[in-house]
Amino acid sequence: MAPNNATVDKARLVARVVAAHRKITAPVDVRHLGHLFRIFPNVFSPFLAPSGYLSLTLASWPIFKNKRILDVGCGAGVFTVLSALSGATRVVGIDINPHAVENARTNVNSLGCSAVAEIRLGDLFDSVHGEEQFDIIFADLPFTSGDPADYLERAFFDTGLSTITRFVDSVPELLRRRVGSRAFLCLSDLECINPRDYDHRHALRFRRCLKVRLPGVFLMIYEMRLRETTEGTR
C-alpha cells in the first residue's frame, strides 16, 4: 500500500528535525527563562524538536516543589535542571546516549543543581536503583516507528515503538503510592498510539492534559496516575 500524503508529510517533518540536529557540530548555547543551557552535538535538543515544546511547557508548571522527579530520556538535561530549580528535592535524569549524559551533567553543574540532580547512563529504567520511587516521572520518548542508525536517531525513532510500551509497563512500580504522584508521557499523531489501550493492563488512569497543534503535527502530553491513589480525587 502506498503511503498517503499525511504520512509522507510527517516523515519529512521528522527528517527535517533530525537534519537540523545534525547541523550542530559544536556546542551551542541557548538561553531559556534566564538560564544558559549548552547543547552538544549528537544530543536531542528541546529547542529544535517540536516535541521539546511539551517538555519546556511542563517544566514551567508549579508541580515540582518538594517532589522526587525522574526524567527519562533526559537529553541535554533541560527538564532535569528546570525541575531542580523549581524546588524538587531530588531529580534523576537518565539517557541511553552517552553524549547526552555528558551534556546533561555539564548543564546540571553549570547551573548549580548538582546537590539535587543526578544524571545516569541507562536504557529506560535499568539504572534506577533498588527501591527508588518518584512523585513525578517524565518521558519524552521516540514516538515515530523506525530503526535508528545512531544515538541521535534513537531520540526520534524506535523499532515497533516498544520503548513506550516498556515505559508504561514499569510506571506503576516506580510511582510513589501517594495522592499527586503521576507520570507524564509525550506523544504526537505521527503514529496511531492510544495510551488508553493500556488501561486494561495496568492500574493506571490516563488523561490528556495538554494538546498543541504545530505545523504538520499535533503534540500531546498524557498524564498517568495510579488508580488506587486517584479514586475520589481529580
Residue pairs with C-beta under 8 A, 6 or more apart in sequence:
3 11
9 216
10 144
10 189
10 190
10 216
10 217
13 50
13 190
13 216
13 217
14 144
14 156
14 157
14 190
17 48
17 49
17 50
17 156
18 152
18 153
18 156
20 48
21 42
21 43
21 44
21 45
21 48
21 49
21 152
22 152
24 39
24 40
24 41
24 42
24 45
25 41
26 41
27 38
27 39
27 40
27 41
28 38
28 39
28 45
29 36
29 37
29 38
29 39
30 36
30 37
30 38
30 39
30 45
30 47
31 37
32 47
32 56
32 78
33 60
33 82
35 81
35 82
35 85
35 111
36 110
36 111
37 47
37 76
37 77
37 78
37 81
37 107
37 111
38 76
38 103
38 106
38 107
38 110
39 45
39 47
39 76
39 103
40 76
40 99
40 100
40 102
40 103
40 106
41 99
42 97
42 99
42 150
42 151
42 152
43 75
43 76
43 97
43 99
43 100
43 103
43 152
44 52
44 73
44 75
44 76
44 97
44 100
44 140
44 152
44 155
44 156
45 52
45 75
45 76
46 52
46 53
46 55
46 56
46 75
46 76
46 78
46 79
46 140
47 78
49 155
49 156
50 188
50 214
50 217
50 219
51 140
51 143
51 186
51 188
51 219
52 140
53 212
53 214
53 219
54 140
54 186
54 210
54 212
54 219
54 220
54 221
55 78
55 79
55 138
55 140
55 186
56 78
56 79
56 82
57 210
57 212
57 221
58 79
58 138
58 184
58 210
58 221
59 78
59 79
59 82
59 83
59 86
60 82
62 86
63 136
64 83
64 86
64 87
64 88
64 136
65 86
65 87
65 88
66 87
66 88
66 89
67 87
67 88
67 89
67 134
67 135
67 136
68 88
68 89
68 90
68 91
68 133
68 134
68 135
68 136
68 176
69 80
69 83
69 84
69 88
69 90
69 91
69 92
69 134
69 135
69 136
69 137
69 138
70 91
70 92
70 94
70 128
70 134
70 136
70 137
70 138
70 174
71 77
71 79
71 80
71 83
71 91
71 92
71 93
71 94
71 138
71 139
72 94
72 124
72 125
72 137
72 138
72 139
72 141
72 167
73 94
73 95
73 96
73 139
73 140
73 141
73 155
74 80
74 93
74 94
74 95
74 100
74 104
74 119
75 95
75 97
75 100
75 103
75 104
75 140
75 155
76 100
76 103
76 104
76 107
77 93
77 100
77 103
77 104
77 105
77 106
77 107
77 108
77 117
77 119
78 107
79 93
79 138
79 140
80 91
80 93
80 104
80 107
80 108
80 113
80 117
80 119
81 107
81 108
81 111
81 113
81 117
83 91
83 136
83 138
84 91
84 108
84 113
84 116
84 117
85 111
85 113
88 116
89 116
90 116
91 113
91 116
91 117
91 118
92 117
92 118
92 119
92 120
92 128
92 132
92 134
93 104
93 108
93 117
93 118
93 119
93 120
94 119
94 120
94 121
94 122
94 124
94 125
94 127
94 128
95 101
95 104
95 119
95 121
95 122
96 121
96 122
96 123
96 124
96 151
96 154
97 151
97 152
97 154
97 155
98 121
98 151
99 151
100 151
101 119
101 120
101 121
104 119
105 119
108 114
108 117
108 118
108 119
120 127
121 127
122 128
124 163
124 166
124 167
124 170
125 170
125 174
128 174
132 174
133 173
133 174
133 175
133 176
134 174
134 175
134 176
134 181
135 175
135 176
135 178
135 180
135 181
135 182
136 181
136 182
136 183
136 184
137 171
137 174
137 175
137 182
137 183
137 184
138 183
138 184
139 167
139 183
139 184
139 185
139 186
140 186
141 158
141 163
141 164
141 167
141 185
141 186
142 148
142 154
142 155
142 156
142 157
142 158
142 161
142 163
143 158
143 161
143 164
143 186
143 187
143 188
143 190
143 191
143 193
144 156
144 157
144 158
144 190
144 191
145 157
145 158
145 159
145 160
145 161
145 191
146 153
146 156
146 157
146 158
146 159
147 157
147 159
148 154
148 156
148 157
148 158
148 159
158 164
161 191
161 193
164 185
164 187
164 193
167 185
168 185
168 195
168 198
168 201
168 202
168 204
168 224
169 201
169 202
171 183
171 202
171 204
171 224
172 202
172 203
172 204
172 226
175 181
175 182
175 183
175 225
175 226
177 226
177 228
177 229
178 229
179 229
179 230
179 233
180 229
181 225
181 226
181 229
182 223
182 224
182 225
183 223
183 224
183 225
184 209
184 221
184 222
184 223
184 224
185 195
185 221
185 222
185 224
186 219
186 220
186 221
187 193
187 195
187 219
187 220
187 221
187 222
188 217
188 218
188 219
188 220
189 217
189 218
189 220
190 217
195 206
195 222
195 224
196 206
198 204
198 206
199 205
199 206
203 226
203 227
203 228
204 224
204 225
204 226
204 227
205 224
205 225
205 226
205 227
205 230
206 222
206 223
206 224
207 222
207 223
207 225
208 220
208 221
208 222
208 223
209 221
209 222
209 223
210 219
210 220
210 221
211 218
211 219
211 220
212 218
212 219
212 220
213 219
